[in-house]
Amino acid sequence: MMKRVLTLAFCFLAVSASLLAQGRPDRRKTGPKHYDVAAYLYPAYAYNDPRLRPFWPSGMGEWETVLTMQQRNPGHYWNRMPLWGPVNEADPAVMEMEIEQATRHGVNVFIFDWYWYDNRPFMETTLTDGFLKARNRDKMQFYLMWANHPCGNAWDTRISNLDPDNVIWTGEVDRDEFEKVCKRNIELFFKQPNYYKIDGKPVFMIYEVTNFIKGIGGVEAASDALAWFRNEVKKAGFPDLELQFTMYSTQFNYSGVDAGKQGRPGAEFMRKLGFTSLSHYQFCHFVWPDGDYEEILSHVYPEWERIDADFDMPYYPHVTVGWDNSPRYGTSPVIKENTPERFAEALRHARAFLDARPDLHPLVTINSWNEWTETSYLQPDNVYGYGYLEAVKKVFMDGE
């Protein structure tokens, strides 16, 4: 009797599953194309990192800037709060939660902003103590974007409006220091099983190439250093290095921490240095970030097409959530009406850009996972909830 009941139950479940399947597509066969959705991760939301305390003395990283915004600027319109609270992203338990939420919504790559100041790593604990120790880290791939810009007063709200030209650390490295950085990154990060690769090549992005060239000692020296880097990557057992260039324009650079503008480089210049692909970090690097989101996007899409036409190397489309640097300065240009619905439409354009180029690796970059003080984040907040994450899921997982 028990056997018969179990058999009937199994048949009922099978029929139910069949009927349900008739009402929805079989994702195993007809599901949307796979995309690598890579969100930049700004690693300043770490607790008890002694190197961060000179900028944020409370010991909770740049959450201090977020949480004290109204105290410093009473009645200011900017009043964002994280639904997850001011979490410590250098805690592996927190990072496990974030990895789960990110991958559930279609974000499967974190691009860690990675810093090297004063001959040692800076803001690295979110990666080394949080992400790499998360038990579910295998769900999420990652790569590094070397944020080698000069460091000034921007992070410290007590002095952020004073002397914008002040430089604490230049971000430059000489050849010996560069070799130290590269060897360390190959061993510590590139060899991680979930380090992001394209055709087997670990991806490494350089944020400010002008600053890199200046530190190394000129274009010829920079070219030689990057050729050495690529050779070291090959010696480590990889087919090559996927060296990614961060695109700017000659007009705009309003990130609040960048000191120089590298302008629009030519393809020959990039080939000489050894770069193999391109993307952007933020809309504000090539579009004035003040105005309606749709108006901003009307300038973004032609820029994608221009780069694709002008350069004989892959350009991976970039979508920015928004821009408002008020938490650091009290005032800022603002990208307005950047609702989750409009953000989803920008993602659809990025998806169409990739679909129209079937030979292009299906990678899109997003600013950002957690740039709270620049108001460009996917993490849920008190304004749109999970809206931005749901937009990513809708476009890149559900195919809508």
JOZI-V397498 format. One record per residue. N is the residue number from 1. NEAR is the number of other ideal C-beta (glycine too) atoms within 12 Angstrom. Layout:
BEGIN
n->[N | N]
near->[NEAR | NEAR]
END
This chain:
BEGIN
n->[1 | 2 | 3 | 4 | 5 | 6 | 7 | 8 | 9 | 10 | 11 | 12 | 13 | 14 | 15 | 16 | 17 | 18 | 19 | 20 | 21 | 22 | 23 | 24 | 25 | 26 | 27 | 28 | 29 | 30 | 31 | 32 | 33 | 34 | 35 | 36 | 37 | 38 | 39 | 40 | 41 | 42 | 43 | 44 | 45 | 46 | 47 | 48 | 49 | 50 | 51 | 52 | 53 | 54 | 55 | 56 | 57 | 58 | 59 | 60 | 61 | 62 | 63 | 64 | 65 | 66 | 67 | 68 | 69 | 70 | 71 | 72 | 73 | 74 | 75 | 76 | 77 | 78 | 79 | 80 | 81 | 82 | 83 | 84 | 85 | 86 | 87 | 88 | 89 | 90 | 91 | 92 | 93 | 94 | 95 | 96 | 97 | 98 | 99 | 100 | 101 | 102 | 103 | 104 | 105 | 106 | 107 | 108 | 109 | 110 | 111 | 112 | 113 | 114 | 115 | 116 | 117 | 118 | 119 | 120 | 121 | 122 | 123 | 124 | 125 | 126 | 127 | 128 | 129 | 130 | 131 | 132 | 133 | 134 | 135 | 136 | 137 | 138 | 139 | 140 | 141 | 142 | 143 | 144 | 145 | 146 | 147 | 148 | 149 | 150 | 151 | 152 | 153 | 154 | 155 | 156 | 157 | 158 | 159 | 160 | 161 | 162 | 163 | 164 | 165 | 166 | 167 | 168 | 169 | 170 | 171 | 172 | 173 | 174 | 175 | 176 | 177 | 178 | 179 | 180 | 181 | 182 | 183 | 184 | 185 | 186 | 187 | 188 | 189 | 190 | 191 | 192 | 193 | 194 | 195 | 196 | 197 | 198 | 199 | 200 | 201 | 202 | 203 | 204 | 205 | 206 | 207 | 208 | 209 | 210 | 211 | 212 | 213 | 214 | 215 | 216 | 217 | 218 | 219 | 220 | 221 | 222 | 223 | 224 | 225 | 226 | 227 | 228 | 229 | 230 | 231 | 232 | 233 | 234 | 235 | 236 | 237 | 238 | 239 | 240 | 241 | 242 | 243 | 244 | 245 | 246 | 247 | 248 | 249 | 250 | 251 | 252 | 253 | 254 | 255 | 256 | 257 | 258 | 259 | 260 | 261 | 262 | 263 | 264 | 265 | 266 | 267 | 268 | 269 | 270 | 271 | 272 | 273 | 274 | 275 | 276 | 277 | 278 | 279 | 280 | 281 | 282 | 283 | 284 | 285 | 286 | 287 | 288 | 289 | 290 | 291 | 292 | 293 | 294 | 295 | 296 | 297 | 298 | 299 | 300 | 301 | 302 | 303 | 304 | 305 | 306 | 307 | 308 | 309 | 310 | 311 | 312 | 313 | 314 | 315 | 316 | 317 | 318 | 319 | 320 | 321 | 322 | 323 | 324 | 325 | 326 | 327 | 328 | 329 | 330 | 331 | 332 | 333 | 334 | 335 | 336 | 337 | 338 | 339 | 340 | 341 | 342 | 343 | 344 | 345 | 346 | 347 | 348 | 349 | 350 | 351 | 352 | 353 | 354 | 355 | 356 | 357 | 358 | 359 | 360 | 361 | 362 | 363 | 364 | 365 | 366 | 367 | 368 | 369 | 370 | 371 | 372 | 373 | 374 | 375 | 376 | 377 | 378 | 379 | 380 | 381 | 382 | 383 | 384 | 385 | 386 | 387 | 388 | 389 | 390 | 391 | 392 | 393 | 394 | 395 | 396 | 397 | 398 | 399 | 400]
near->[7 | 8 | 9 | 10 | 11 | 12 | 13 | 14 | 14 | 14 | 14 | 14 | 14 | 14 | 14 | 14 | 15 | 14 | 12 | 13 | 16 | 11 | 10 | 15 | 14 | 13 | 14 | 9 | 9 | 11 | 15 | 23 | 17 | 19 | 35 | 35 | 42 | 45 | 48 | 42 | 43 | 42 | 40 | 46 | 43 | 40 | 27 | 17 | 33 | 17 | 28 | 34 | 19 | 22 | 36 | 33 | 18 | 21 | 22 | 28 | 40 | 44 | 33 | 31 | 42 | 39 | 25 | 26 | 31 | 19 | 15 | 22 | 21 | 12 | 11 | 20 | 19 | 32 | 21 | 32 | 23 | 28 | 22 | 28 | 19 | 30 | 30 | 29 | 46 | 35 | 27 | 26 | 20 | 29 | 40 | 25 | 28 | 40 | 35 | 22 | 31 | 42 | 30 | 20 | 33 | 35 | 43 | 33 | 42 | 44 | 47 | 45 | 41 | 38 | 37 | 35 | 32 | 17 | 17 | 17 | 29 | 33 | 36 | 34 | 32 | 41 | 40 | 29 | 25 | 38 | 45 | 30 | 22 | 31 | 17 | 22 | 27 | 18 | 25 | 42 | 32 | 45 | 42 | 45 | 42 | 41 | 38 | 41 | 43 | 31 | 33 | 29 | 26 | 36 | 40 | 29 | 31 | 18 | 18 | 29 | 22 | 14 | 13 | 19 | 12 | 20 | 21 | 25 | 30 | 26 | 34 | 32 | 33 | 21 | 24 | 16 | 25 | 31 | 21 | 22 | 38 | 35 | 22 | 23 | 36 | 29 | 19 | 22 | 35 | 35 | 19 | 26 | 16 | 25 | 37 | 35 | 29 | 32 | 18 | 19 | 27 | 40 | 43 | 43 | 43 | 49 | 40 | 37 | 40 | 33 | 32 | 43 | 31 | 24 | 31 | 32 | 20 | 18 | 22 | 15 | 22 | 34 | 26 | 22 | 34 | 37 | 24 | 25 | 38 | 29 | 20 | 28 | 34 | 19 | 18 | 25 | 16 | 25 | 17 | 28 | 38 | 36 | 39 | 41 | 42 | 43 | 44 | 36 | 27 | 14 | 17 | 27 | 32 | 33 | 43 | 40 | 44 | 31 | 29 | 29 | 24 | 32 | 19 | 26 | 29 | 18 | 21 | 15 | 23 | 33 | 21 | 22 | 34 | 31 | 38 | 34 | 37 | 39 | 50 | 41 | 45 | 44 | 46 | 42 | 38 | 34 | 34 | 21 | 38 | 22 | 22 | 19 | 33 | 21 | 20 | 35 | 33 | 18 | 26 | 38 | 26 | 19 | 33 | 37 | 19 | 18 | 33 | 26 | 13 | 21 | 27 | 17 | 30 | 32 | 36 | 42 | 43 | 46 | 47 | 46 | 45 | 46 | 37 | 37 | 36 | 32 | 40 | 40 | 32 | 23 | 18 | 32 | 25 | 28 | 38 | 21 | 19 | 36 | 23 | 30 | 21 | 30 | 37 | 32 | 26 | 38 | 44 | 29 | 28 | 40 | 35 | 21 | 32 | 34 | 22 | 16 | 21 | 10 | 10 | 26 | 31 | 29 | 40 | 42 | 45 | 50 | 42 | 41 | 45 | 48 | 41 | 42 | 42 | 45 | 41 | 41 | 44 | 46 | 43 | 30 | 28 | 18 | 25 | 28 | 19 | 25 | 28 | 45 | 39 | 28 | 37 | 41 | 29 | 26 | 36 | 39 | 27 | 22 | 20 | 18]
END
